[in-house]
Amino acid sequence: MGAAVGQSLPVAVGVLISPLPIVAVVLMVVSRRAKADAAAFLAGRSGRRGRTTP
């Protein structure tokens, strides 16, 4: 049981810290314009990496 908790803990922390990008990715996958939406999301996320403020 301890091994299962240890393996799932990093995923749980990731979801706790940043749920909005995960929700956005799920919505993009099921949309009609999945490729265009994914490209826009990726461009927006990579553009924000250089800034220090959210």
DSSP file (Angstrom, degrees, kcal/mol; ACC not computed):
  #  RESIDUE AA STRUCTURE BP1 BP2  ACC     N-H-->O    O-->H-N    N-H-->O    O-->H-N    TCO  KAPPA ALPHA  PHI   PSI    X-CA   Y-CA   Z-CA
    1    1 A M     >        0   0    0      0, 0.0     4,-1.9     0, 0.0     5,-0.2   0.000 360.0 360.0 360.0 -39.5    0.0    0.0    0.0
    2    2 A G  H  >  +     0   0    0      1,-0.2     4,-2.3     2,-0.2     5,-0.1   0.854 360.0  53.8 -63.8 -35.0    2.8    2.4    0.8
    3    3 A A  H  > S+     0   0    0      2,-0.2     4,-2.0     1,-0.2    -1,-0.2   0.889 107.0  51.4 -66.9 -38.4    4.4    1.9   -2.6
    4    4 A A  H  > S+     0   0    0      2,-0.2     4,-1.9     1,-0.2    -2,-0.2   0.906 111.3  47.1 -65.1 -41.3    1.1    2.7   -4.3
    5    5 A V  H  X S+     0   0    0     -4,-1.9     4,-1.5     1,-0.2    -2,-0.2   0.912 111.0  52.5 -65.8 -41.8    0.8    6.0   -2.4
    6    6 A G  H  < S+     0   0    0     -4,-2.3    -2,-0.2     1,-0.2    -1,-0.2   0.849 110.9  47.1 -62.8 -34.8    4.4    6.8   -3.1
    7    7 A Q  H  < S+     0   0    0     -4,-2.0     4,-0.4     1,-0.2    -1,-0.2   0.844 116.2  42.5 -76.7 -33.2    3.9    6.3   -6.8
    8    8 A S  H  X S+     0   0    0     -4,-1.9     4,-2.2     1,-0.2    -2,-0.2   0.608  93.6  83.1 -89.8 -11.1    0.7    8.4   -7.0
    9    9 A L  H  X S+     0   0    0     -4,-1.5     4,-2.4     1,-0.2     5,-0.2   0.908  87.7  51.7 -61.7 -45.2    1.9   11.2   -4.8
   10   10 A P  H  > S+     0   0    0      0, 0.0     4,-2.1     0, 0.0    -1,-0.2   0.893 111.2  48.7 -61.0 -36.8    3.8   13.2   -7.5
   11   11 A V  H  > S+     0   0    0     -4,-0.4     4,-2.3     2,-0.2    -2,-0.2   0.916 110.8  50.6 -66.0 -42.3    0.7   13.1   -9.7
   12   12 A A  H  X S+     0   0    0     -4,-2.2     4,-2.2     1,-0.2    -1,-0.2   0.892 110.4  49.1 -62.9 -40.0   -1.5   14.3   -6.9
   13   13 A V  H  X S+     0   0    0     -4,-2.4     4,-2.4     2,-0.2     5,-0.2   0.906 110.1  51.8 -66.6 -41.0    0.9   17.2   -6.1
   14   14 A G  H  X S+     0   0    0     -4,-2.1     4,-2.2    -5,-0.2    -2,-0.2   0.905 111.8  45.9 -61.6 -42.2    0.9   18.2   -9.8
   15   15 A V  H  < S+     0   0    0     -4,-2.3    -1,-0.2     1,-0.2    -2,-0.2   0.883 112.7  51.2 -68.1 -38.5   -2.9   18.2  -10.0
   16   16 A L  H  < S+     0   0    0     -4,-2.2    -2,-0.2    -5,-0.2    -1,-0.2   0.902 114.6  42.5 -64.8 -41.7   -3.1   20.1   -6.7
   17   17 A I  H  < S+     0   0    0     -4,-2.4    -2,-0.2     1,-0.2    -1,-0.2   0.894 130.4  17.6 -74.0 -40.7   -0.6   22.8   -7.9
   18   18 A S     X  +     0   0    0     -4,-2.2     4,-0.7    -5,-0.2    -1,-0.2  -0.582  63.1 148.4-138.8  73.4   -1.8   23.3  -11.4
   19   19 A P  H  >  +     0   0    0      0, 0.0     4,-2.3     0, 0.0     5,-0.2   0.800  67.3  67.7 -78.7 -27.3   -5.3   22.1  -12.3
   20   20 A L  H  > S+     0   0    0      1,-0.2     4,-2.5     2,-0.2     5,-0.2   0.909  98.6  48.3 -65.3 -43.6   -6.2   24.7  -14.9
   21   21 A P  H  > S+     0   0    0      0, 0.0     4,-2.2     0, 0.0    -1,-0.2   0.874 111.7  52.0 -62.7 -33.1   -3.7   23.6  -17.5
   22   22 A I  H  X S+     0   0    0     -4,-0.7     4,-2.1     2,-0.2    -2,-0.2   0.924 110.7  46.8 -67.6 -43.1   -4.9   20.0  -17.1
   23   23 A V  H  X S+     0   0    0     -4,-2.3     4,-2.4     1,-0.2    -1,-0.2   0.904 111.5  52.2 -63.4 -41.4   -8.5   21.0  -17.6
   24   24 A A  H  X S+     0   0    0     -4,-2.5     4,-2.2     1,-0.2    -2,-0.2   0.902 108.9  49.7 -62.6 -41.2   -7.5   23.0  -20.6
   25   25 A V  H  X S+     0   0    0     -4,-2.2     4,-2.2     2,-0.2    -1,-0.2   0.914 110.5  49.7 -65.2 -42.4   -5.7   20.1  -22.2
   26   26 A V  H  X S+     0   0    0     -4,-2.1     4,-1.5     1,-0.2    -2,-0.2   0.921 112.1  48.1 -62.8 -43.4   -8.7   17.8  -21.6
   27   27 A L  H  < S+     0   0    0     -4,-2.4     4,-0.5     1,-0.2    -1,-0.2   0.864 110.7  52.0 -65.8 -35.0  -11.0   20.3  -23.2
   28   28 A M  H >< S+     0   0    0     -4,-2.2     3,-0.9     1,-0.2    -1,-0.2   0.891 105.4  55.1 -66.7 -38.6   -8.7   20.8  -26.2
   29   29 A V  H 3< S+     0   0    0     -4,-2.2    -1,-0.2     1,-0.2    -2,-0.2   0.870 112.1  42.5 -64.2 -36.4   -8.5   17.0  -26.8
   30   30 A V  T 3< S+     0   0    0     -4,-1.5    -1,-0.2    -5,-0.2    -2,-0.2   0.446  96.3 100.1 -91.6   0.8  -12.3   16.7  -27.1
   31   31 A S  S X  S-     0   0    0     -3,-0.9     3,-0.7    -4,-0.5    -3,-0.0  -0.374  79.0-121.7 -83.5 165.7  -12.8   19.9  -29.2
   32   32 A R  T 3  S+     0   0    0      1,-0.2     2,-0.4     2,-0.1     3,-0.3   0.833 112.3  47.9 -72.6 -33.2  -13.3   20.0  -32.9
   33   33 A R  T 3> S+     0   0    0      1,-0.2     4,-2.6     2,-0.1     5,-0.3  -0.358  70.8 146.0-103.0  51.8  -10.3   22.3  -33.4
   34   34 A A  H <>  +     0   0    0     -3,-0.7     4,-2.5    -2,-0.4     5,-0.2   0.884  68.7  48.2 -60.5 -43.7   -7.9   20.2  -31.3
   35   35 A K  H  > S+     0   0    0     -3,-0.3     4,-2.1     2,-0.2    -1,-0.2   0.928 115.0  43.7 -66.4 -44.6   -4.8   20.9  -33.3
   36   36 A A  H  > S+     0   0    0      2,-0.2     4,-2.1     1,-0.2    -2,-0.2   0.914 115.9  48.0 -67.1 -42.0   -5.3   24.7  -33.5
   37   37 A D  H  X S+     0   0    0     -4,-2.6     4,-2.5     1,-0.2    -2,-0.2   0.897 111.1  50.9 -65.3 -40.1   -6.2   24.9  -29.9
   38   38 A A  H  X S+     0   0    0     -4,-2.5     4,-2.6    -5,-0.3    -1,-0.2   0.899 109.8  50.1 -65.5 -39.7   -3.3   22.8  -28.8
   39   39 A A  H  X S+     0   0    0     -4,-2.1     4,-2.3     2,-0.2    -1,-0.2   0.914 112.3  47.2 -64.9 -41.9   -0.9   25.0  -30.8
   40   40 A A  H  X S+     0   0    0     -4,-2.1     4,-2.3     2,-0.2    -2,-0.2   0.902 112.8  49.1 -65.9 -40.7   -2.3   28.2  -29.3
   41   41 A F  H  X S+     0   0    0     -4,-2.5     4,-2.6     2,-0.2     5,-0.2   0.927 111.9  48.7 -64.2 -44.8   -2.1   26.7  -25.8
   42   42 A L  H  X S+     0   0    0     -4,-2.6     4,-2.5     1,-0.2     5,-0.2   0.900 111.6  49.4 -63.2 -41.5    1.5   25.6  -26.3
   43   43 A A  H  X S+     0   0    0     -4,-2.3     4,-1.8     1,-0.2    -1,-0.2   0.906 112.8  47.7 -64.7 -40.7    2.5   29.0  -27.6
   44   44 A G  H  X S+     0   0    0     -4,-2.3     4,-1.3     2,-0.2    -2,-0.2   0.907 113.6  46.5 -67.1 -41.8    0.9   30.7  -24.7
   45   45 A R  H  X S+     0   0    0     -4,-2.6     4,-0.7     1,-0.2    -2,-0.2   0.901 113.5  47.6 -68.4 -40.5    2.4   28.5  -22.1
   46   46 A S  H  < S+     0   0    0     -4,-2.5     3,-0.4     1,-0.2     4,-0.4   0.831 109.5  54.7 -72.0 -29.3    5.9   28.7  -23.6
   47   47 A G  H >< S+     0   0    0     -4,-1.8     3,-0.6    -5,-0.2     4,-0.2   0.806 105.3  53.3 -70.2 -29.2    5.6   32.5  -23.9
   48   48 A R  H >< S+     0   0    0     -4,-1.3     3,-0.9     1,-0.2    -1,-0.2   0.645  88.4  80.2 -80.3 -14.7    4.8   32.8  -20.2
   49   49 A R  T 3< S+     0   0    0     -4,-0.7    -1,-0.2    -3,-0.4    -2,-0.1   0.805  88.4  55.4 -64.4 -29.1    7.9   30.8  -19.1
   50   50 A G  T <  S+     0   0    0     -3,-0.6    -1,-0.2    -4,-0.4     2,-0.2   0.704  93.3  83.9 -78.5 -18.9   10.2   33.8  -19.5
   51   51 A R    <   -     0   0    0     -3,-0.9    -3,-0.0    -4,-0.2     0, 0.0  -0.509  64.3-151.7 -86.1 153.1    8.2   36.0  -17.2
   52   52 A T  S    S+     0   0    0     -2,-0.2    -1,-0.1     2,-0.0    -4,-0.0   0.660  79.8  63.3 -95.7 -18.3    8.5   36.1  -13.4
   53   53 A T              0   0    0      1,-0.1    -2,-0.1    -5,-0.0     0, 0.0  -0.850 360.0 360.0-108.1 145.7    5.0   37.2  -12.7
   54   54 A P              0   0    0      0, 0.0    -1,-0.1     0, 0.0    -6,-0.0   0.480 360.0 360.0 -73.0 360.0    1.9   35.1  -13.5
